[in-house]
Amino acid sequence: MDHRPAKVTTERECPFCEGKEDQTPQEVYALRPSGSAADGKGWQVRVIPSQVPMLDASHGQEEVHGVGLYDMREGVGRHEVIVESPRHQHDLDEFSDAQVEQVLRVYASRVSELEKDKDLEYALLFKNHGLISGSAVDVIRHSRSQLVGLPIIPKRAKEELQMTKNYFQRHERCVFCDILKQESRDRKRLVAENDTFFAFCPFAARSPFETWILPKKHSVDYARLEAGSFSALASLLRQCLVRLRNLLDDPPYNLILHTAPFRHTHKNAYWKTIEKDYHWYLQIMPRLTMGAGFEWGTGIHINPTPPEDAAQLLREASTEEA
């Protein structure tokens, strides 16, 4: 099967490059040299409010109201764009390990900042890389991620939290720690590892070459990652992305952070065992196949590439930049 992606043919003028800071909303955070002016040149990573927010803090307090038997909520929340580099068309796999580490530290800093908002319950951090869907060719090719602060725990996250909690209640162990033990022993689905993190293709991968990166040490919150661990995560993440690019000719992908919800004081009882039963991870989801009627009708994903084969191909792929 040919997994090579369609190529982008048209680009919009990019507002995210260095020197075009006046074309975006004012920055809320930036890594820049001491003494350099906000919303000016010189930054390494820059965080701005989204110009087209999925959720908007300016709507005021969230209100739930009924329309007949249907419940409605205001679109209250936060939506930030994390511009990962001042350079145009310079992607994470082309960064140095130190540059990726900067980005990962900013991720943690911004998630921690959103946690201070007592009206938010969950931080969804994701990156869309490449031509993600459909035949659209009018895009901006500038490396960036998005962070959305939600006033609810979304359905997908809540299902995962409940499943991990159920496993812990039955076995008194973290399911992710058990997965790590088995994958470390079997090594059939291993992609790469270092002393701190483990990358593998999950057993029931929903997409060809889907890859998870988990901390080997049990950890529930990404934002509380030990300071010394960011460099190891940056090295392994970049290595996985370089392997994907070299093997599959720079495929489109989604990078998604799965982390625990915010546990504000008045909500601590919601997940009583979460510190023991949940385990954060990064998910790399290449967009190589498209769901159709079967997937929508059943919720079952057809993956034409067994994860064992995908992992072997990724292990054998070059880690050198093209």
Secondary structure, 3 states (H helix, E strand, C coil): CCCCCCCCCEECCCCCCCCCHHHCCCCCEEECCCCCCCCCCCCCEEEEECCCCCCCHHHCCCCEEEECCEEEECCCCEEEEEECCCCCCCCHHHCCHHHHHHHHHHHHHHHHHHHCCCCCCEEEEEEEECCCCCCCCEECCCCEEEEEEECCCCHHHHHHHHHHHHHHHHHCCCHHHHHHHHHHHHCCCEEEECCCEEEECCCCCCCCCCEEEEECCCCCCHHHCCHHHHHHHHHHHHHHHHHHHHHHCCCCEEEEEECCCCCCHHHHHHHCCHHHHCCCEEEEEECCCCCCHHHHHHCCCCCCCCHHHHHHHHHHCCCCCC
